[in-house]
Amino acid sequence: MTETGIIKGIGVSTMGGSPDMEALPAFLDRAVELGVDYVELSLCDEDIVAGARILPDKLARLKSLIDARPLRYSVHGPIAINFMDWMHLDLHKRVCRTFLQLCGEIGAEVMVVHSGIVKATTHAEHARLYDVQRDALAEMGDAAAAAGVRLCVENVFVYGQDEHTAAPAELAGELAALGHDWVRGTLDFGHARIQTQLLGQDYGESCRSFAPQANHLHVHDCFGAPRNLWTPVESENLAYGLGDLHAPLGWGDMLWEDVFPTLALQPGTILMLEIQRRYWSELLGCVTRARKLRDMLEARSLAA
């Protein structure tokens, strides 16, 4: 950690699960070799919770794997959690509480959930659903505090005008209005790029608007273009530059050195590389570039 402590650690995400966590030991060993501080466990894609209850034997196996390695952890909670889905709100909250408990059990510092997505409708209905989400986040924030886990809400994106989710600046306003010490933001740069391009907003300004609410970052590359045509294999998405690629840094056109050092992030933010599994051969280069971006940010902060 540098003197200012804005970025308290760099990590890599497991970006998916495997039956009985069979792929996890090798990934954790790779993280140790890379010299990173954190691993983000995609427990949303591991069979460790059933019917909103933790499976004890699976938890015991997970603990044995992570306790054996000198790493710290964050967790990606279920992607299905949607606190704007008022019809299933109680179930979303039950599952969220269970995953927060799971995070507390393993000592994870952060749990990530996505911001709500709904069908596009009237401004009045959107306002009502934001109220629903804000109340749910306040309740989950209290549960996060009890578990000793910071709940970080991630900005997401939609592919067309028939759906609605908060743009980065809008989500920042929601988090500021909530004002809960245990609820912060996860700034996902790729998601921000896609959503701002769809809405005709400035990507860099949107990231800067979100940054003061962020305690956690998802860092990966793309071109900001939605996946709006058929491609038969994943490599063609990369070839066409389409969708949420989670590609290595430098493979897209995100202009990292222009945007990242300008962010007024919360002290103690975690920089998490969320690189798709098919690109893990490039992780070392991503970690090296992430360290340079961290150093640029810290140097600019010291000079301010």
C-alpha positions in Angstrom: 0.0 0.0 0.0 1.2 3.5 -0.8 1.2 6.4 1.6 -2.2 7.7 0.7 -3.8 4.3 0.8 -6.4 5.1 -1.8 -5.9 1.7 -3.4 -5.4 -0.7 -0.5 -4.9 -3.8 -2.7 -5.1 -5.3 -6.1 -6.9 -8.6 -6.8 -8.0 -11.0 -9.4 -11.5 -12.5 -9.8 -12.3 -16.2 -10.2 -15.0 -15.1 -12.8 -17.1 -18.2 -12.4 -17.3 -21.5 -10.5 -16.7 -25.2 -10.9 -18.3 -28.3 -9.5 -17.2 -28.8 -5.9 -14.8 -25.8 -6.2 -12.4 -28.1 -8.2 -10.8 -25.2 -10.1 -10.4 -23.0 -7.1 -7.1 -24.3 -5.5 -5.1 -23.8 -8.7 -6.5 -20.3 -9.2 -5.7 -19.3 -5.6 -2.2 -20.6 -6.1 -1.9 -18.6 -9.3 -3.0 -15.5 -7.4 -0.3 -16.1 -4.8 2.3 -16.4 -7.6 1.1 -13.1 -9.2 1.7 -11.4 -5.9 -1.8 -9.9 -5.7 -3.5 -9.0 -2.4 -7.0 -10.1 -3.0 -9.1 -12.7 -4.8 -12.8 -12.1 -5.6 -14.7 -15.4 -5.2 -17.6 -15.7 -7.6 -19.6 -17.6 -5.1 -22.7 -16.8 -7.2 -21.4 -19.6 -9.4 -20.5 -22.2 -6.8 -22.9 -24.7 -5.3 -22.6 -23.5 -1.7 -26.0 -22.1 -1.0 -29.3 -24.0 -1.5 -32.7 -22.6 -0.8 -31.2 -19.5 0.9 -29.2 -21.7 3.4 -25.5 -22.4 3.5 -24.4 -26.0 2.9 -22.1 -26.7 5.8 -19.8 -29.2 4.1 -19.3 -26.8 1.1 -18.5 -24.0 3.5 -16.0 -26.2 5.4 -14.3 -27.0 2.1 -14.1 -23.3 1.1 -12.7 -22.3 4.4 -10.0 -25.0 4.1 -9.0 -23.7 0.7 -8.8 -20.0 1.5 -7.3 -20.3 5.0 -4.3 -22.1 3.5 -3.2 -19.1 1.5 -2.0 -15.6 2.3 -4.8 -13.7 0.5 -7.7 -11.5 1.4 -11.1 -11.9 -0.2 -14.1 -10.2 -1.7 -17.2 -12.0 -3.0 -19.4 -11.5 -6.0 -22.9 -12.2 -4.7 -25.8 -13.6 -6.8 -26.2 -11.7 -10.1 -30.0 -12.4 -9.8 -30.3 -10.2 -6.8 -32.5 -7.2 -7.9 -33.9 -4.9 -5.3 -36.1 -3.2 -7.9 -37.9 -6.4 -8.4 -40.6 -5.7 -5.9 -42.6 -8.9 -6.7 -39.8 -11.1 -5.4 -38.2 -8.7 -3.0 -38.4 -10.9 0.1 -36.7 -13.7 -1.7 -33.9 -11.4 -3.0 -33.4 -10.2 0.6 -33.3 -13.7 2.0 -30.7 -14.8 -0.5 -28.7 -11.6 0.1 -28.7 -12.1 3.8 -27.5 -15.7 3.4 -24.6 -14.6 1.2 -23.7 -11.8 3.6 -23.6 -14.4 6.4 -21.4 -16.6 4.1 -19.0 -13.7 3.6 -18.8 -13.1 7.3 -18.0 -16.8 7.9 -15.0 -16.6 5.5 -13.8 -13.2 6.4 -14.5 -11.5 3.1 -14.3 -7.7 3.3 -16.7 -6.9 0.4 -19.8 -8.5 -1.2 -20.8 -7.2 -4.6 -24.4 -7.0 -5.8 -25.7 -5.5 -9.0 -27.9 -2.4 -9.2 -31.5 -3.1 -10.1 -32.7 -3.6 -13.7 -36.4 -3.2 -14.7 -38.4 -2.8 -17.8 -38.6 0.7 -19.1 -41.7 2.5 -17.8 -42.8 5.9 -16.6 -40.6 8.2 -14.6 -43.0 8.0 -11.7 -42.8 4.1 -11.6 -39.0 4.3 -11.9 -38.9 6.7 -8.9 -41.1 4.3 -6.9 -38.8 1.4 -7.7 -35.7 3.4 -6.7 -37.4 4.0 -3.3 -38.0 0.2 -3.0 -34.3 -0.4 -3.8 -33.1 2.2 -1.4 -35.1 0.8 1.5 -33.9 -2.7 0.7 -30.3 -1.5 0.5 -30.6 0.2 3.9 -31.9 -3.1 5.4 -29.2 -5.1 3.7 -26.6 -2.5 4.9 -27.6 -3.2 8.4 -27.2 -7.0 7.8 -23.8 -6.3 6.2 -22.7 -4.3 9.3 -23.7 -7.2 11.5 -21.6 -9.6 9.4 -18.7 -7.1 9.2 -18.9 -7.1 5.3 -19.1 -4.0 3.2 -22.0 -4.3 0.6 -20.9 -2.7 -2.7 -23.5 -2.0 -5.4 -22.2 -2.4 -8.9 -23.3 -0.3 -11.9 -24.6 -2.5 -14.7 -25.9 -1.9 -18.2 -28.8 -2.7 -20.5 -28.7 -3.5 -24.2 -31.7 -1.4 -25.3 -34.2 1.3 -24.6 -36.8 -1.3 -23.4 -34.9 -1.8 -20.1 -33.8 0.6 -17.4 -30.9 0.7 -14.9 -29.1 3.5 -13.2 -26.4 5.2 -15.2 -23.2 5.5 -13.1 -23.9 9.1 -12.1 -27.5 8.2 -11.2 -26.4 5.3 -9.1 -23.8 7.5 -7.3 -26.7 9.8 -6.4 -28.7 6.9 -5.0 -25.8 5.8 -2.8 -25.2 9.3 -1.6 -28.9 9.7 -0.8 -28.8 6.4 1.1 -25.8 7.5 3.2 -25.2 4.1 4.8 -21.7 3.5 6.1 -21.8 -0.2 5.1 -23.2 0.3 1.6 -20.8 1.7 -1.1 -20.3 1.3 -4.8 -18.4 -1.0 -7.2 -17.4 0.9 -10.2 -17.3 -1.5 -13.1 -15.5 0.3 -15.9 -16.7 -2.0 -18.8 -20.3 -1.7 -17.7 -20.0 2.1 -17.4 -18.5 2.2 -20.9 -21.4 0.2 -22.5 -24.2 2.1 -20.6 -22.8 5.6 -21.2 -22.4 4.8 -24.9 -26.0 3.6 -25.1 -27.2 6.8 -23.3 -24.9 9.2 -25.2 -23.2 10.2 -21.9 -19.5 11.0 -21.4 -17.7 7.9 -20.1 -14.9 9.6 -18.3 -17.2 12.1 -16.6 -19.5 9.3 -15.6 -16.7 7.4 -13.9 -15.6 10.6 -12.1 -19.1 11.1 -10.9 -19.3 7.6 -9.5 -15.8 7.4 -8.0 -16.5 9.3 -4.7 -19.1 6.5 -3.8 -16.8 3.6 -4.8 -14.9 1.4 -2.4 -14.4 -1.4 -5.0 -13.5 -1.5 -8.7 -14.1 -4.0 -11.4 -11.3 -3.4 -14.0 -11.5 -5.0 -17.5 -11.5 -3.9 -21.0 -14.0 -3.6 -23.9 -15.0 -1.3 -26.7 -18.3 -0.1 -25.2 -20.4 -1.7 -27.9 -23.4 -3.8 -27.0 -23.6 -7.3 -28.3 -26.3 -6.6 -30.9 -25.6 -9.1 -33.6 -25.2 -12.9 -33.6 -21.8 -14.3 -33.2 -21.4 -18.1 -32.9 -18.3 -18.3 -30.7 -16.8 -16.0 -28.0 -13.7 -15.2 -30.0 -15.9 -13.5 -32.6 -17.3 -11.1 -29.9 -13.7 -10.1 -29.4 -13.0 -9.8 -33.1 -16.1 -7.6 -33.6 -15.5 -5.7 -30.3 -19.0 -6.5 -29.0 -20.4 -6.8 -25.5 -19.1 -7.1 -22.0 -15.9 -8.8 -23.0 -14.0 -8.7 -19.7 -10.9 -8.6 -21.8 -7.3 -7.9 -20.7 -6.3 -4.3 -20.2 -5.2 -2.8 -23.4 -7.2 -5.2 -25.7 -10.1 -2.7 -25.8 -10.1 1.1 -26.2 -10.8 2.3 -22.7 -7.9 4.9 -22.4 -7.1 3.8 -18.9 -4.3 6.3 -18.3 -6.6 9.2 -19.3 -9.4 8.3 -16.9 -8.2 6.2 -14.0 -5.7 8.7 -12.4 -8.4 11.4 -12.4 -10.8 9.5 -10.1 -11.5 10.8 -6.6 -11.9 7.3 -5.0 -12.7 6.5 -1.4 -9.5 5.7 0.6 -9.1 1.9 1.0 -10.5 1.0 -2.4 -9.9 -2.5 -3.8 -8.9 -2.7 -7.5 -10.2 -6.0 -8.7 -9.2 -7.3 -12.1 -12.3 -9.1 -13.5 -10.8 -10.9 -16.5 -12.7 -13.6 -18.3 -11.4 -17.1 -17.8 -10.4 -17.6 -21.5 -7.9 -14.7 -21.1 -6.2 -15.8 -17.8 -2.9 -16.3 -19.7 -2.8 -12.5 -19.8 -3.2 -12.0 -16.0 0.4 -11.1 -15.3 0.3 -8.3 -17.8 -3.0 -7.1 -16.4 -1.6 -7.0 -12.8 1.5 -5.1 -14.0 -0.6 -2.5 -15.7 -3.0 -2.3 -12.7 0.0 -1.5 -10.5 1.0 1.3 -12.8 -2.5 2.7 -12.8 -2.5 2.6 -9.0 0.8 4.4 -8.8 -0.4 7.1 -11.2 -3.5 7.6 -9.1 -1.6 7.8 -5.9 1.0 10.2 -7.3 -1.7 12.5 -8.6 -3.4 12.5 -5.2 -0.1 13.3 -3.4 0.5 16.2 -5.8 -3.0 17.7 -5.4 
